[in-house]
C-alpha cells in the first residue's frame, strides 16, 4: 500500500508555504503552488480566527514547533544522535537541525517524486553535508530497498539513539493502516539502543471541542484531494494501540501541555491550538 503522490503533494506544498511564512524555512523551499494554496486558504484561516478558533496555519506551525522542541531536547540530552523523518515533504526541519547540531545525522525519506524535489531544493541551498541525506521510501513496503527497515540499515548507525518522525502523515490512513505503520516503526526503532517516535494526532473527542473543526476538515480534504481520517476516539485508545504495536513508553499530551513547549506559540495561539496532540513514544525505556 502506497500513499499516492497526488494526495500528498498539495499538502506538502501548502505546509511548506506555511513554514516559510512563519520564519521556519529557507527561501529555497518557496514554490508557486505553495504560495497559491496559501493564498487560497487565507480567508478560511482568518474566518476561523475571527470566531475564536484555531486557524489551520496556527495548528500547522504549533505542531511543527513542539515536535522541534521535543527533538531538540532529546538531542541535547544525548538520547538521540540520528533522525529519520518519514514523508518529510518540504519540511525545513532537517536543514535547520543539521545546521544547529553539527554531529547529527538526518535522513529525510519520502516517495520518489517528492524525494527528488527535496534533493533539488537542498542543492539550491548549498553544498549538502554527508550526514544530511534524502532517500526514497515506501512506508508500507515490508521488504526491499524502499522499506523503512532497509533505509535505516543503509543510512543509520545501529549503535546510536534514533528518532523517527512523521508529521502530518497518519491522518491519511484508516486505523488498521496506522497500526501497521506503528508496528513497522517500533520494530525499526527497536534495533537501536534508544528509540523515539514523534508525531501529531487528532481525536474526534478533541475536534468536537474546537470551533470550526468541521470547516477545517473540509478544507484539509480539499487541499489534499482525499479524505482525512480521525480514527481513534481519544488518547487512551491511541496509547493502547501504540503499546500493543511495540512501544514501551507512550505519552500523547496536548501540544500546549508539553513540558517546555516553545514560548513562541504565544498565549492566544496556545489556547486556540490546545486540541493538537503530540505523540511521544519510546522503545527501550
C-alpha positions in Angstrom: 0.0 0.0 0.0 1.5 3.3 -1.1 0.3 6.9 -0.5 -0.4 8.4 -3.9 1.8 11.4 -4.6 -1.3 13.2 -6.0 -2.8 13.2 -2.5 0.3 14.1 -0.5 1.8 16.8 -2.8 -0.7 19.6 -2.3 -0.4 19.3 1.5 3.4 19.3 1.2 3.3 22.5 -0.9 0.9 24.2 1.5 2.7 23.3 4.7 6.0 24.3 3.0 4.5 27.8 2.4 3.2 28.0 6.0 6.6 27.2 7.4 8.3 29.7 5.1 5.7 32.5 6.0 6.4 31.8 9.7 10.2 32.1 9.6 10.9 28.4 9.9 12.1 27.7 6.4 14.6 28.9 3.8 13.7 30.8 0.6 14.9 27.9 -1.4 11.8 26.0 -0.2 9.4 28.5 -1.9 7.1 27.1 -4.6 4.5 28.8 -6.7 2.0 26.0 -5.9 2.5 26.5 -2.2 2.0 30.3 -2.4 -1.2 29.8 -4.4 -2.6 27.3 -1.8 -1.6 29.6 1.0 -3.5 32.5 -0.6 -6.5 30.2 -1.2 -6.6 29.2 2.4 -6.0 32.7 3.8 -9.7 33.6 4.0 -10.6 30.3 5.8 -7.8 30.9 8.3 -8.9 34.4 9.0 -12.6 33.5 9.3 -11.8 30.8 11.9 -9.6 33.1 13.9 -12.3 35.7 13.9 -14.7 33.3 15.6 -12.1 32.3 18.2 -11.0 29.1 16.6 -7.5 27.8 15.6 -6.5 28.6 12.1 -5.0 25.8 10.0 -1.8 27.9 9.8 -1.6 28.2 13.6 -2.2 24.5 14.0 0.5 23.5 11.5 3.0 25.9 13.0 2.3 24.9 16.5 2.7 21.2 15.9 5.9 21.8 14.0 7.5 23.9 16.8 6.5 21.4 19.5 8.0 18.5 17.6 11.1 20.6 17.0 11.3 21.3 20.7 11.0 17.6 21.7 13.6 16.6 19.2 16.0 19.3 20.3 15.7 18.3 24.0 16.4 14.6 23.1 19.4 15.5 21.1 20.8 17.8 23.7 20.3 15.2 26.5 22.4 12.7 24.4 19.5 10.3 23.9 19.3 10.9 20.2 22.1 11.4 17.6 20.4 10.5 14.4 16.9 11.1 12.9 14.8 9.6 10.1 11.8 11.7 9.1 9.2 9.7 7.0 7.1 11.7 4.4 9.3 14.7 5.1 7.9 16.6 2.1 9.1 20.2 2.1 9.8 20.3 5.8 12.7 22.6 6.7 13.4 20.6 9.9 16.3 18.5 8.5 18.2 21.5 7.2 17.7 23.5 10.4 18.7 20.7 12.7 21.9 19.7 10.9 22.9 23.4 11.0 22.2 23.6 14.7 23.7 20.2 15.7 27.0 19.6 13.8 27.2 15.9 14.8 23.6 15.0 14.0 22.8 12.6 11.2 19.4 13.4 9.5 17.7 11.2 6.9 14.7 12.6 5.1 12.5 9.9 3.4 9.6 10.3 1.0 8.1 8.8 -2.1 10.4 9.1 -5.1 8.9 12.3 -6.8 8.9 14.3 -3.6 12.3 13.0 -2.6 13.8 14.2 -5.9 12.2 17.6 -5.4 13.7 17.8 -1.9 17.1 16.9 -3.1 16.9 19.7 -5.7 15.8 22.2 -3.0 18.7 21.3 -0.8 21.1 21.6 -3.7 20.0 25.2 -4.2 20.6 25.9 -0.5 24.2 25.0 -0.8 26.6 22.1 -0.7 24.9 19.2 1.1 26.6 17.6 4.1 27.2 13.8 4.2 25.1 13.5 7.4 22.0 15.0 5.8 20.5 12.9 3.0 17.2 12.4 1.2 16.1 8.9 0.3 13.2 7.2 -1.5 10.9 5.2 0.8 7.6 3.4 0.8 6.4 3.4 4.4 4.2 0.3 3.7 6.8 -1.8 2.0 7.7 -4.8 4.2 10.8 -5.8 2.3 13.0 -4.4 -0.5 15.2 -1.3 -0.8 12.4 1.2 -0.2 11.2 -0.3 3.0 11.8 1.7 6.2 13.9 -1.1 7.7 16.2 -1.2 4.6 16.6 2.6 4.5 17.6 2.6 8.2 20.1 -0.2 7.7 21.8 1.7 4.8 21.7 5.1 6.3 21.9 4.9 10.1 24.3 3.5 12.7 22.8 0.7 14.8 24.8 1.9 17.9 23.2 5.4 18.0 20.0 6.6 19.6 17.5 7.3 16.8 14.3 9.4 16.4 11.7 8.6 13.8 9.3 11.5 12.9 6.0 11.5 11.0 4.4 14.9 10.8 1.0 15.2 9.1 1.2 11.7 7.7 -1.0 9.3 9.5 -4.2 11.3 9.2 -4.4 9.9 5.6 -5.0 6.3 6.7 -7.6 4.2 8.4 -7.0 2.5 11.8 -5.6 -0.8 10.5 -3.1 1.0 8.2 -2.0 3.3 11.0 -1.4 0.3 13.3 0.6 -1.4 10.6 2.8 1.7 10.3 3.3 1.8 14.1 4.3 -1.8 14.1 6.9 -1.1 11.5 8.2 2.0 13.3 8.5 0.3 16.7 10.3 -2.7 15.1 12.7 -0.4 13.3 13.4 1.7 16.4 13.9 -1.5 18.5 17.2 -2.1 16.7 18.7 1.0 18.2 19.8 1.4 21.9 17.2 4.3 22.2 14.3 4.9 20.0 12.0 8.0 20.0 8.9 8.4 17.8 7.4 11.8 17.4 4.1 12.6 15.5 0.9 14.5 15.6 -2.6 13.1 16.2 -6.2 14.4 16.2 -9.1 12.7 18.0 -12.8 13.0 17.4 -13.4 13.9 21.1 -10.9 16.8 20.8 -12.1 18.1 17.4 -15.7 18.4 18.6 -14.4 21.0 21.2 -12.7 23.1 18.5 -14.8 25.8 17.0 -14.8 25.4 13.2 -13.2 22.0 13.2 -15.6 20.6 10.6 -14.7 23.6 8.3 -11.0 22.7 8.7 -11.5 19.1 7.9 -13.4 20.0 4.7 -10.6 22.4 3.9 -7.9 19.7 4.5 -9.8 17.3 2.4 -10.0 19.8 -0.4 -6.3 20.7 -0.5 -5.2 17.0 0.0 -7.7 15.8 -2.7 -8.7 13.0 -0.3 -10.3 12.0 3.0 -8.7 12.9 6.3 -9.3 10.2 8.8 -10.0 10.6 12.5 -9.6 7.0 13.7 -9.1 7.0 17.4 -11.8 8.4 19.7 -9.4 9.5 22.4 -5.8 9.4 23.7 -6.4 6.2 25.7 -7.3 4.3 22.6 -4.3 5.5 20.7 -1.9 4.9 23.6 -3.1 1.3 23.9 -2.6 0.8 20.1 0.9 2.2 20.3 1.9 0.0 23.3 0.4 -3.0 21.5 2.5 -2.1 18.5 5.6 -2.4 20.5 6.4 0.9 22.1 7.4 0.7 25.8 6.6 4.3 26.9 3.9 6.4 25.4 2.6 9.9 26.0 0.1 11.8 23.9 -0.3 15.2 25.5 -1.9 18.3 24.1 0.7 20.4 22.3 0.0 23.3 24.7 0.7 21.0 27.7 4.0 19.6 26.6 6.7 20.4 29.1 8.8 23.4 28.0 6.6 23.9 24.9 8.0 26.7 22.9 7.1 30.2 24.2 7.0 31.4 20.6 3.5 29.9 20.3 2.1 32.8 22.4 -0.8 32.6 24.9 -3.6 33.1 22.4 -2.2 30.6 19.9 -1.7 28.1 22.8 -5.3 28.4 23.7 -6.6 28.0 20.1 -4.3 25.1 19.3 -4.8 23.3 22.6 -6.6 20.4 20.9 -3.5 19.3 18.9 -2.0 16.1 20.3 1.7 15.1 20.1 2.8 11.5 20.2 6.0 11.0 22.2 6.7 7.2 22.2 9.9 5.4 23.1 11.4 2.0 22.9 13.9 0.5 25.4 12.7 2.6 28.4 
